[in-house]
Amino acid sequence: MTADVHQVAEGTYLVHGHHTNWVILKDGDAVTLVDTGYPGDRQGLLESLAAVGSSPEAVAAVLITHAHNDHLGSAEYLRTTYGTPVHLHPAEVPHARREFLQQATIADVVRNAWRPGVLPWAVHVIRVGGTENHPVTAPEPFPGEGPLDLPGRPVPVHTPGHTDGHCVFHLPGSGIVISGDALVSGHPTARIKGPQLLLDFFHHERARALASLELIGALDGDTLLPGHGPVHRGPVRAAAELARERAS
């Protein structure tokens, strides 16, 4: 695939892969990579790094919002090939090792096959490696509290519900929230566009996912970089409130 790279602020890029996104934070020659797409996004991931004048060797760390296959896809490849550390919330570390799996099952897809877009999405997932098993064998918890000493200085914020250890990343200096799957702006299974929660069967605990919208809304920002869908401009608080209204 050809990398679809969008610069949203100085040194910050949202990249669209196969129905999933990742974010590049660039500071000089070094970058932080937030999420890595599906396994089938690997070529696009490498192209996106080249498109912003970087390379996999320059990735200081991979930060993972949550350990679903469409976000974890090339994390282990980067770790084993380039020695890139892979960081997640402590509760998500065993998930990345695949000690357990908090992800929609085949049974979930079958039960929801009547919904528009679910079957085409499921076929697409298979084609891009979404059912493959690519655990990270040595994931690490975030190195410290508050702003991480990495390009972009991202601040992890624990937002459980989609998975137990889901995190968003706040960039206070530029008013950006990288929201993973805790708050998205579109999805192949969605009937609406704009800020929303994913369908219920995608969440490990829907009630906690709803509660985490309040945590996201409390973050100071006016740009949302979701795990699925386009960049959303406007107050993050309003985006979180709209998603809650739509989910009620």
SVG drawing of the C-alpha trace seen along z (x, -y; Angstrom):
<svg xmlns="http://www.w3.org/2000/svg" viewBox="-29 -24 48 42">
<polyline fill="none" stroke="black" stroke-width="0.4" points="0.0,0.0 1.0,-3.6 1.4,-5.5 -1.4,-8.1 0.5,-10.6 -1.1,-13.7 0.8,-16.4 -1.5,-17.7 1.1,-19.9 4.8,-20.5 6.4,-17.1 3.1,-15.2 1.7,-13.0 -1.4,-10.9 -1.1,-7.9 -4.0,-6.0 -3.4,-2.3 -5.9,0.5 -8.8,-1.0 -6.6,-1.7 -4.2,-4.6 -0.9,-5.2 0.9,-8.3 4.5,-9.5 6.0,-12.1 9.2,-13.5 11.8,-15.5 14.9,-16.1 16.1,-12.8 14.3,-10.7 10.7,-9.6 8.1,-8.0 5.7,-5.6 2.2,-5.3 0.7,-2.0 1.7,-0.1 -1.4,0.9 -2.3,4.5 0.4,7.0 -0.4,6.3 0.4,2.6 4.1,3.2 5.1,1.8 2.9,-1.2 4.4,-1.7 8.0,-1.7 6.9,-4.0 5.3,-6.4 8.5,-6.7 10.4,-7.5 7.8,-10.0 8.5,-12.1 12.3,-11.9 12.9,-9.1 13.6,-5.4 12.8,-2.4 16.4,-2.7 15.4,-6.2 12.3,-5.0 13.2,-5.7 10.2,-3.6 6.9,-2.2 4.0,-3.2 0.9,-1.0 -2.6,-2.3 -3.8,1.2 -2.8,4.7 -5.4,5.5 -4.0,7.0 -4.8,3.8 -2.5,1.7 0.1,4.2 0.8,5.5 4.5,4.7 5.6,4.0 7.4,7.3 9.0,6.9 10.5,3.5 11.6,4.9 13.4,7.9 14.8,6.3 15.9,2.9 15.9,3.4 13.0,0.9 11.5,0.9 7.7,1.5 5.8,-0.3 2.3,0.1 0.3,-0.5 1.3,2.2 -2.2,3.7 -1.7,4.1 1.7,5.7 0.5,9.3 -2.2,8.7 0.6,7.8 2.4,11.1 -1.0,12.8 -1.3,14.3 -5.0,13.5 -7.0,11.8 -9.5,9.1 -10.6,8.8 -13.8,9.4 -14.1,13.1 -15.4,15.0 -18.6,15.6 -19.0,11.9 -18.7,11.2 -21.2,13.9 -23.7,12.5 -23.3,9.1 -23.2,10.1 -26.6,8.5 -25.1,5.1 -24.2,3.1 -20.5,3.2 -19.6,6.0 -19.1,8.8 -17.1,6.7 -15.0,5.5 -14.4,9.1 -13.2,10.2 -10.9,7.2 -9.4,8.1 -8.5,11.6 -6.9,10.2 -4.6,7.8 -3.5,10.3 -5.9,9.3 -6.4,12.9 -2.7,13.7 -0.9,14.0 2.0,11.5 2.6,11.2 5.3,8.9 7.6,11.3 9.2,8.6 6.9,5.6 7.7,3.1 5.6,0.8 5.8,-2.9 9.2,-4.3 8.1,-6.6 5.2,-8.9 4.0,-12.1 5.5,-13.2 7.7,-10.4 11.3,-11.3 10.6,-10.5 10.1,-12.6 6.8,-14.5 6.9,-14.2 3.6,-12.2 1.7,-11.8 0.0,-8.4 -3.5,-8.5 -5.1,-5.3 -8.6,-4.9 -9.8,-1.4 -12.8,0.2 -11.9,1.1 -9.2,3.2 -8.1,3.2 -4.9,1.3 -6.0,-1.0 -4.2,-4.4 -4.6,-7.6 -1.6,-9.9 -1.9,-13.6 0.4,-16.2 -0.3,-19.2 2.0,-21.6 0.1,-21.2 -3.4,-20.4 -3.5,-17.0 -5.0,-13.8 -4.1,-10.4 -7.2,-8.5 -6.6,-5.0 -10.0,-3.1 -11.3,-4.9 -12.8,-7.6 -12.8,-7.3 -14.1,-9.4 -15.2,-6.6 -15.0,-2.9 -16.1,-0.6 -18.9,0.8 -20.1,-2.7 -23.3,-4.3 -22.2,-7.8 -19.2,-10.0 -17.4,-12.0 -16.7,-11.4 -18.1,-8.1 -17.5,-4.9 -17.0,-1.7 -19.8,0.8 -20.3,2.5 -18.9,5.9 -15.5,4.3 -15.2,3.3 -14.1,5.6 -16.2,3.6 -18.5,1.0 -19.4,-0.7 -15.7,-1.4 -15.3,-2.6 -18.1,-5.1 -16.6,-6.2 -13.2,-6.8 -14.8,-9.4 -14.9,-11.7 -11.2,-11.2 -10.6,-12.1 -12.9,-15.1 -10.9,-16.4 -7.8,-16.7 -6.9,-20.1 -6.9,-19.9 -8.5,-20.8 -7.2,-18.0 -8.1,-14.4 -6.0,-11.7 -8.1,-8.5 -7.3,-4.9 -9.9,-4.8 -11.2,-7.6 -9.9,-11.0 -8.4,-13.7 -11.1,-15.6 -10.7,-19.3 -12.5,-21.0 -12.5,-20.8 -11.7,-17.4 -14.3,-17.8 -17.1,-18.4 -16.0,-15.4 -16.1,-13.2 -19.5,-14.5 -20.9,-13.9 -19.6,-10.3 -21.3,-9.7 -24.6,-11.1 -24.4,-8.9 -23.7,-5.9 -26.7,-6.4"/>
</svg>
